[in-house]
Amino acid sequence: NTHPDFIQPESRKNEMMNNFLLPGLQDLCVSRTSFKWGIPVDFDPKHVVYVWLDALTNYITGIGYDCDGNSTELFNKNWPADLHLIGKDIIRFHTIYWPIFLMALNEPLPKQVFGHPWLLQGDGKMSKSKGNVVDPYLLAERYGVDALRYFLLREFPFGTDGNFSNEALIGRINTDLANDLGNLVSRTTAMVGKYFGERLPEDCGATEDEAELAGMLAQAQGEVNLSMDFPEDDPRKYDVELIALAAGLRGRYEAQMEHYAFQDALVEVFKLIGRANKYIDENTPWTLAKDMEANGARLARVMYNLLEVLRVSAILLTPFIPQSAAEVLRQIGACETCSTWESAAGYGALSHTVTVSRGENLFPRIDAEKALSELEEAAAAAKKAALPDLEVEPQLTEKVDFDTFCKSDFRAVKVKACETVKKSNKLLRFTLDDGTGTDRQILSGIAMWYKPEELVGKTLVAI
């Protein structure tokens, strides 16, 4: 109650308060006798230390905590942690047990614990036993680590569970990364190369008074929706709106990131990227290029503004798509000092004589239908490979007594698939759901009495 931000998001805090704190805490057993692995309790060899007691203390012992007061400089520098970012299913251990341990040691608590959500697949949590785990290595190999990272942080609010699907992944890559960001990088670098031989003239930046005006507007308004008093045919109205949006972006982005609202931070960045794509259509550089003598200065100014938008956007996208963001900065010729977090707070850091070098398309558009078909085939092959080895029933050569019979493990099973076994007149191969969540395959010598198609969908008993 006195530290309302200690547990985040709000739903996790309510869960801990209502289920554990308000009803009253119970004593916690700090040893176990049901298994042998673990640190032995020295005064009772049947007990080992409760794993969460041992595991949680690693946060401080791992950086040099010493209970006799001789902790390392690393511990003194890094503890207390600003944030524990953990899975929501272990939040009780980190927000109840762990603070109690630390209080007992008279050590400060972490400043905040955030229980991150789950990725769901279909109607439930991903689980190896269910066989519905999405292979991140496969997706990263096909579409790149950056694209996968971007999707996971953009598609779902970070405080709630998200339902993963290949359709959503491909759609997000095509829409945001290929159509918006990739298209802006490609068009801008191509036009600078085509119209200026890859190097802009010196007088292409915004004038000081317009840049100052744009900065003031961005500071005064979180959302920029300007109707400036420019003549209808004066293209500077587009400049000021774009510059204001770019100059104020870092502040809006930072406010979202401080609350782990990664999705909303990305929305802010892509508002600017979308505005820049619209800016191209408003200024029609290809038209300006038809008369370079009359329009060359204006065209250079348009190109500079687009490059500045890419610079600011790439810096802020670095936590999400680090490799691609670095490539954007390289292609637009951004120097080290104008690629920093500090430089993203303003507009105009890029050198006016920047040299642009166009590269490969960062995010090629994906053929969705073909890609989905390939992913389904890969998932089916992986699931088949994960099935347990076939179990061949031994042929009974003698009768068993009733006591032995009672020791047999009987399972109700659902037949998911059934087929004949090549070169056998007796055997059928079954794929069974036995309730464990993992398909099981067995062979049974009943082919002389049943056809495979008659058994699919049946509930049987297996021994």
C-alpha positions as CSV (number, residue, x, y, z in Angstrom):
1,N,0.0,0.0,0.0
2,T,2.9,2.4,0.7
3,H,4.8,1.3,-2.5
4,P,2.0,0.9,-5.1
5,D,4.5,0.6,-8.0
6,F,6.5,-2.2,-6.4
7,I,4.6,-5.0,-8.1
8,Q,3.7,-4.4,-11.8
9,P,1.5,-4.7,-13.7
10,E,-1.5,-3.8,-11.6
11,S,-3.1,-7.2,-12.1
12,R,-0.2,-9.0,-10.6
13,K,-0.2,-6.7,-7.6
14,N,-3.9,-7.3,-7.0
15,E,-3.3,-11.1,-7.3
16,M,-0.6,-11.0,-4.6
17,M,-2.6,-8.7,-2.3
18,N,-5.9,-10.6,-2.5
19,N,-4.6,-14.2,-2.5
20,F,-1.7,-14.0,-0.1
21,L,-1.1,-10.7,1.8
22,L,-4.7,-9.7,2.9
23,P,-5.7,-13.2,4.0
24,G,-2.5,-13.4,6.1
25,L,0.8,-15.0,5.4
26,Q,1.4,-18.6,6.4
27,D,4.7,-20.1,7.6
28,L,6.8,-21.4,4.7
29,C,8.6,-24.8,4.9
30,V,12.2,-24.1,3.8
31,S,13.2,-27.7,3.3
32,R,11.9,-30.7,1.3
33,T,12.1,-34.5,1.8
34,S,10.4,-35.6,-1.4
35,F,13.6,-35.5,-3.5
36,K,17.4,-35.8,-3.0
37,W,18.9,-33.1,-5.2
38,G,19.6,-29.8,-3.5
39,I,21.7,-28.5,-0.6
40,P,21.5,-30.9,2.3
41,V,20.2,-29.6,5.7
42,D,23.2,-30.2,8.0
43,F,21.2,-31.3,11.0
44,D,18.8,-33.6,9.2
45,P,20.1,-35.7,6.3
46,K,16.5,-36.5,5.1
47,H,15.9,-32.8,4.2
48,V,17.3,-30.6,1.4
49,V,17.0,-26.8,1.3
50,Y,13.8,-25.6,-0.5
51,V,14.9,-24.7,-4.0
52,W,13.4,-21.1,-4.0
53,L,15.3,-20.2,-0.9
54,D,18.5,-21.3,-2.5
55,A,17.7,-19.9,-6.0
56,L,16.6,-16.4,-4.9
57,T,19.7,-15.7,-2.9
58,N,21.7,-16.0,-6.1
59,Y,20.6,-12.5,-7.0
60,I,22.9,-11.1,-4.3
61,T,25.5,-13.9,-3.8
62,G,26.1,-13.9,-7.5
63,I,27.4,-10.3,-7.4
64,G,29.4,-10.7,-4.2
65,Y,27.1,-10.4,-1.2
66,D,28.7,-11.5,2.1
67,C,26.7,-11.9,5.3
68,D,29.6,-10.9,7.5
69,G,29.7,-7.4,5.9
70,N,32.5,-8.0,3.4
71,S,30.5,-7.7,0.2
72,T,32.2,-6.8,-3.0
73,E,32.3,-3.5,-4.7
74,L,30.1,-5.0,-7.5
75,F,27.4,-5.8,-5.0
76,N,27.5,-2.4,-3.4
77,K,27.2,-0.8,-6.8
78,N,24.5,-3.0,-8.2
79,W,22.2,-3.7,-5.3
80,P,19.3,-3.0,-4.9
81,A,18.2,-3.8,-8.4
82,D,16.1,-1.2,-10.2
83,L,13.9,-4.0,-11.6
84,H,13.3,-7.7,-11.5
85,L,11.8,-8.7,-14.8
86,I,10.3,-12.2,-14.4
87,G,7.6,-14.6,-15.6
88,K,4.2,-13.9,-14.1
89,D,4.0,-17.5,-12.8
90,I,6.9,-17.0,-10.3
91,I,5.8,-13.5,-9.1
92,R,4.8,-14.9,-5.6
93,F,8.4,-16.0,-5.0
94,H,9.8,-12.6,-6.0
95,T,7.3,-10.4,-4.3
96,I,6.6,-12.3,-1.0
97,Y,9.4,-14.8,-0.2
98,W,12.3,-12.8,-1.6
99,P,11.4,-9.5,0.2
100,I,11.0,-11.4,3.5
101,F,14.5,-13.0,3.0
102,L,16.0,-9.6,2.3
103,M,14.3,-8.0,5.3
104,A,15.7,-10.7,7.5
105,L,19.1,-9.8,6.2
106,N,18.5,-6.1,6.6
107,E,19.2,-5.6,2.9
108,P,17.2,-3.2,0.7
109,L,14.5,-4.6,-1.6
110,P,14.6,-4.3,-5.4
111,K,12.8,-1.2,-6.5
112,Q,10.2,-2.9,-8.7
113,V,9.2,-6.4,-9.8
114,F,7.4,-6.8,-13.1
115,G,5.7,-10.1,-13.9
116,H,5.7,-10.4,-17.7
117,P,2.9,-12.3,-19.5
118,W,2.8,-15.5,-21.5
119,L,2.8,-16.1,-25.2
120,L,-0.2,-18.4,-25.9
121,Q,-0.7,-20.7,-28.8
122,G,-4.3,-21.3,-29.8
123,D,-6.3,-21.8,-26.6
124,G,-3.6,-22.2,-24.1
125,K,0.0,-21.7,-22.8
126,M,2.8,-23.1,-25.0
127,S,4.0,-26.4,-23.5
128,K,6.3,-29.1,-24.6
129,S,3.9,-31.7,-23.3
130,K,1.1,-30.3,-25.5
131,G,3.4,-30.2,-28.5
132,N,2.4,-26.7,-29.4
133,V,5.7,-24.9,-28.8
134,V,6.6,-22.4,-31.6
135,D,10.3,-22.9,-32.6
136,P,12.0,-19.4,-32.4
137,Y,15.1,-20.7,-34.1
138,L,13.1,-21.6,-37.2
139,L,11.4,-18.2,-37.3
140,A,14.6,-16.3,-36.7
141,E,16.3,-18.3,-39.4
142,R,13.6,-17.5,-41.9
143,Y,12.8,-13.9,-41.0
144,G,15.7,-12.6,-38.9
145,V,16.0,-12.2,-35.2
146,D,15.1,-8.4,-35.5
147,A,11.8,-9.1,-37.1
148,L,10.9,-11.7,-34.5
149,R,11.9,-9.4,-31.6
150,Y,10.0,-6.5,-33.2
151,F,6.8,-8.6,-33.5
152,L,6.9,-10.0,-30.0
153,L,7.3,-6.5,-28.5
154,R,4.9,-4.7,-30.9
155,E,2.0,-7.1,-31.2
156,F,1.0,-7.5,-27.6
157,P,0.7,-5.1,-24.6
158,F,3.5,-6.2,-22.3
159,G,1.2,-6.5,-19.3
160,T,-1.2,-9.1,-20.8
161,D,-0.9,-12.5,-22.4
162,G,-0.6,-12.6,-26.2
163,N,-1.8,-15.2,-28.7
164,F,1.0,-16.1,-31.1
165,S,0.2,-17.0,-34.7
166,N,2.3,-17.2,-37.8
167,E,-0.3,-15.1,-39.7
168,A,0.1,-12.2,-37.2
169,L,3.9,-12.4,-37.4
170,I,4.0,-12.3,-41.2
171,G,1.3,-9.6,-41.3
172,R,3.3,-7.4,-38.9
173,I,6.6,-7.8,-40.8
174,N,4.9,-6.9,-44.1
175,T,3.0,-4.0,-42.7
176,D,5.4,-2.2,-40.4
177,L,8.9,-3.4,-41.3
178,A,8.6,-3.9,-45.1
179,N,5.9,-1.4,-46.1
180,D,6.7,1.4,-43.7
181,L,10.2,1.3,-42.4
182,G,11.9,-0.6,-45.2
183,N,10.1,1.3,-47.8
184,L,11.1,4.7,-46.3
185,V,14.8,3.7,-46.0
186,S,14.8,2.3,-49.6
187,R,13.0,5.3,-51.2
188,T,15.0,7.9,-49.3
189,T,18.5,6.5,-49.9
190,A,17.7,5.7,-53.6
191,M,16.5,9.3,-54.2
192,V,19.5,10.9,-52.6
193,G,21.7,8.7,-54.7
194,K,19.8,9.4,-57.9
195,Y,19.4,13.2,-57.5
196,F,22.6,14.2,-55.7
197,G,25.1,11.5,-56.3
198,E,24.8,10.2,-52.7
199,R,26.0,13.5,-51.1
200,L,23.7,16.4,-50.1
201,P,24.7,20.0,-50.6
202,E,25.6,22.1,-47.6
203,D,22.5,24.4,-47.6
204,C,19.9,21.6,-47.2
205,G,19.1,21.9,-43.5
206,A,16.2,23.7,-41.8
207,T,16.7,27.4,-41.1
208,E,17.3,28.2,-37.5
209,D,14.0,30.1,-36.9
210,E,11.9,27.2,-38.4
211,A,13.8,24.6,-36.4
212,E,13.3,26.6,-33.2
213,L,9.6,27.0,-34.0
214,A,9.3,23.2,-34.6
215,G,11.1,22.5,-31.3
216,M,8.7,24.8,-29.4
217,L,5.7,23.2,-31.0
218,A,6.9,19.7,-30.2
219,Q,7.6,20.6,-26.6
220,A,4.1,22.2,-26.1
221,Q,2.2,19.4,-27.7
222,G,2.6,15.7,-27.1
223,E,0.6,14.9,-30.2
224,V,1.4,17.2,-33.2
225,N,-1.5,18.1,-35.4
226,L,-0.6,21.4,-36.9
227,S,-2.4,23.7,-39.2
228,M,0.2,26.4,-39.7
229,D,-0.5,29.8,-41.3
230,F,1.4,29.1,-44.4
231,P,0.0,29.9,-47.8
232,E,-1.8,26.9,-49.4
233,D,1.1,26.4,-51.9
234,D,3.9,26.8,-49.4
235,P,5.5,23.4,-48.8
236,R,7.1,24.5,-45.5
237,K,3.9,23.6,-43.7
238,Y,4.8,20.0,-44.3
239,D,8.4,20.6,-43.0
240,V,7.4,22.1,-39.7
241,E,4.9,19.4,-39.0
242,L,7.4,16.6,-39.7
243,I,10.2,18.4,-37.8
244,A,8.0,19.0,-34.8
245,L,6.9,15.3,-34.7
246,A,10.5,14.2,-34.9
247,A,11.9,16.7,-32.4
248,G,9.3,15.7,-29.7
249,L,9.4,11.9,-30.4
250,R,12.1,11.0,-27.8
251,G,10.1,12.5,-24.9
252,R,7.0,10.6,-25.8
253,Y,8.9,7.4,-26.5
254,E,10.8,7.6,-23.2
255,A,7.6,8.1,-21.2
256,Q,6.2,4.8,-22.6
257,M,9.5,2.9,-22.1
258,E,9.7,4.0,-18.5
259,H,6.4,2.1,-17.9
260,Y,7.5,-0.9,-20.0
261,A,4.8,0.0,-22.5
262,F,7.0,-1.2,-25.4
263,Q,4.1,-1.6,-27.7
264,D,3.1,2.1,-27.2
265,A,6.7,3.3,-27.6
266,L,6.8,1.6,-31.0
267,V,3.5,3.1,-32.0
268,E,5.0,6.5,-31.4
269,V,8.0,5.8,-33.6
270,F,5.9,4.4,-36.4
271,K,3.7,7.5,-36.3
272,L,6.7,9.5,-37.4
273,I,7.7,6.9,-40.0
274,G,4.2,6.9,-41.4
275,R,4.2,10.7,-41.5
276,A,7.6,10.6,-43.4
277,N,6.1,8.3,-46.0
278,K,3.2,10.7,-46.4
279,Y,5.7,13.6,-46.6
280,I,7.3,12.1,-49.7
281,D,3.9,12.0,-51.4
282,E,3.2,15.6,-50.4
283,N,6.5,16.9,-51.8
284,T,6.8,14.6,-54.9
285,P,10.6,14.7,-55.1
286,W,10.5,13.2,-58.6
287,T,8.6,16.3,-59.8
288,L,11.1,18.7,-58.1
289,A,14.0,16.8,-59.7
290,K,12.7,17.7,-63.2
291,D,14.0,21.2,-62.7
292,M,17.1,21.1,-60.5
293,E,18.0,24.7,-61.1
294,A,14.8,26.0,-59.8
295,N,14.0,23.3,-57.2
296,G,17.3,21.8,-56.3
297,A,17.5,23.5,-52.9
298,R,14.0,22.5,-52.0
299,L,14.6,18.9,-53.1
300,A,17.8,18.8,-50.9
301,R,15.8,20.1,-48.0
302,V,13.2,17.4,-48.4
303,M,15.8,14.7,-48.5
304,Y,17.6,16.0,-45.4
305,N,14.3,16.0,-43.5
306,L,13.7,12.4,-44.5
307,L,17.2,11.4,-43.5
308,E,16.8,13.1,-40.1
309,V,13.6,11.2,-39.5
310,L,15.4,8.0,-40.2
311,R,18.2,8.9,-37.9
312,V,15.9,9.6,-34.9
313,S,13.8,6.6,-35.7
314,A,16.8,4.2,-36.0
315,I,18.2,5.4,-32.6
316,L,14.9,4.7,-30.9
317,L,14.4,1.4,-32.6
318,T,17.8,0.1,-31.5
319,P,16.5,-1.8,-28.4
320,F,14.0,-3.6,-30.6
321,I,15.8,-4.2,-33.9
322,P,19.5,-3.6,-33.1
323,Q,21.1,-5.0,-36.2
324,S,18.6,-3.3,-38.6
325,A,18.8,0.0,-36.8
326,A,22.6,0.0,-37.1
327,E,22.3,-0.7,-40.8
328,V,19.8,2.2,-41.2
329,L,22.3,4.6,-39.5
330,R,25.1,3.3,-41.7
331,Q,23.1,3.7,-44.9
332,I,22.2,7.3,-44.1
333,G,25.8,8.2,-43.2
334,A,25.1,9.0,-39.5
335,C,28.3,9.6,-37.5
336,E,28.8,8.2,-34.0
337,T,28.0,11.4,-32.2
338,C,24.7,11.8,-34.0
339,S,23.7,8.2,-33.4
340,T,23.4,8.5,-29.6
341,W,20.4,8.5,-27.3
342,E,21.2,12.2,-26.4
343,S,21.2,13.3,-30.0
344,A,17.7,11.8,-30.6
345,A,16.3,14.5,-28.3
346,G,16.7,17.2,-31.0
347,Y,16.4,17.7,-34.7
348,G,19.2,18.6,-37.1
349,A,22.2,16.6,-35.7
350,L,22.9,14.9,-39.1
351,S,25.6,16.6,-41.1
352,H,24.2,18.6,-44.0
353,T,26.9,17.2,-46.3
354,V,26.1,13.6,-45.3
355,T,27.1,10.8,-47.7
356,V,24.4,8.2,-48.2
357,S,25.2,4.6,-49.3
358,R,22.2,2.5,-50.2
359,G,22.2,-1.1,-49.1
360,E,20.2,-4.3,-49.4
361,N,16.5,-4.2,-48.7
362,L,16.2,-4.5,-44.9
363,F,12.9,-6.3,-44.8
364,P,11.8,-7.9,-48.0
365,R,8.1,-8.4,-48.3
366,I,7.0,-12.0,-47.5
367,D,4.7,-14.1,-49.7
368,A,2.2,-14.9,-46.9
369,E,0.5,-17.9,-48.5
370,K,3.7,-19.6,-49.4
371,A,5.3,-18.8,-46.1
372,L,2.4,-20.1,-44.0
373,S,2.4,-23.4,-46.0
374,E,6.1,-23.9,-45.4
375,L,5.8,-23.2,-41.7
376,E,2.9,-25.7,-41.3
377,E,5.0,-28.3,-43.1
378,A,8.0,-27.6,-40.8
379,A,5.8,-27.7,-37.7
380,A,4.3,-31.0,-38.7
381,A,7.7,-32.5,-39.4
382,A,9.0,-31.3,-36.0
383,K,6.0,-32.7,-34.2
384,K,6.4,-36.1,-35.9
385,A,10.1,-36.2,-35.1
386,A,9.3,-35.5,-31.4
387,L,7.0,-38.5,-31.1
388,P,8.2,-41.3,-28.8
389,D,9.8,-44.4,-30.3
390,L,7.4,-47.2,-31.3
391,E,6.7,-49.7,-28.6
392,V,6.2,-53.2,-29.8
393,E,4.0,-55.3,-27.5
394,P,5.7,-58.6,-26.4
395,Q,3.8,-61.7,-27.3
396,L,2.3,-63.4,-24.2
397,T,3.4,-67.0,-24.0
398,E,1.9,-67.9,-20.7
399,K,-1.0,-66.9,-18.5
400,V,-0.5,-64.4,-15.6
401,D,-2.1,-64.7,-12.2
402,F,-4.6,-62.2,-11.0
403,D,-2.2,-60.3,-8.7
404,T,0.2,-59.7,-11.6
405,F,-2.7,-58.6,-13.8
406,C,-3.7,-56.0,-11.1
407,K,-0.3,-54.4,-11.3
408,S,-0.8,-53.6,-15.0
409,D,-1.1,-49.9,-16.0
410,F,-4.4,-49.4,-17.8
411,R,-5.0,-46.2,-19.6
412,A,-8.1,-44.9,-21.4
413,V,-6.8,-43.6,-24.8
414,K,-8.3,-41.8,-27.7
415,V,-7.3,-43.0,-31.2
416,K,-6.0,-40.1,-33.2
417,A,-4.7,-42.1,-36.1
418,C,-4.4,-45.7,-37.1
419,E,-2.7,-47.5,-40.1
420,T,-1.5,-50.9,-41.2
421,V,2.2,-51.8,-40.8
422,K,4.0,-52.7,-44.0
423,K,4.9,-56.4,-44.3
424,S,2.7,-57.4,-41.4
425,N,-0.7,-59.1,-41.5
426,K,-1.2,-58.7,-37.7
427,L,0.0,-55.3,-36.7
428,L,-1.7,-51.9,-36.6
429,R,0.2,-48.7,-35.7
430,F,-1.8,-46.4,-33.4
431,T,-1.2,-42.7,-32.6
432,L,-2.9,-42.2,-29.2
433,D,-3.8,-39.4,-26.9
434,D,-3.3,-40.9,-23.4
435,G,-4.0,-37.6,-21.5
436,T,-0.3,-36.7,-20.9
437,G,-0.4,-34.0,-23.6
438,T,2.2,-35.9,-25.8
439,D,1.0,-38.2,-28.5
440,R,2.0,-41.8,-28.0
441,Q,2.6,-44.5,-30.7
442,I,2.1,-48.2,-30.1
443,L,1.6,-51.3,-32.2
444,S,-1.1,-53.9,-31.6
445,G,-1.6,-57.3,-33.2
446,I,-5.3,-56.9,-34.0
447,A,-5.3,-56.2,-37.7
448,M,-7.1,-59.5,-38.4
449,W,-10.1,-58.3,-36.5
450,Y,-10.3,-54.5,-37.1
451,K,-9.8,-52.1,-40.0
452,P,-7.7,-49.0,-39.2
453,E,-10.4,-46.5,-40.3
454,E,-12.9,-48.2,-37.9
455,L,-10.8,-47.3,-34.9
456,V,-10.0,-43.6,-35.5
457,G,-11.8,-41.5,-32.9
458,K,-12.6,-44.5,-30.7
459,T,-11.8,-44.5,-27.0
460,L,-10.0,-47.7,-26.1
461,V,-8.1,-49.1,-23.1
462,A,-4.3,-49.8,-23.5
463,I,-2.1,-51.7,-21.1
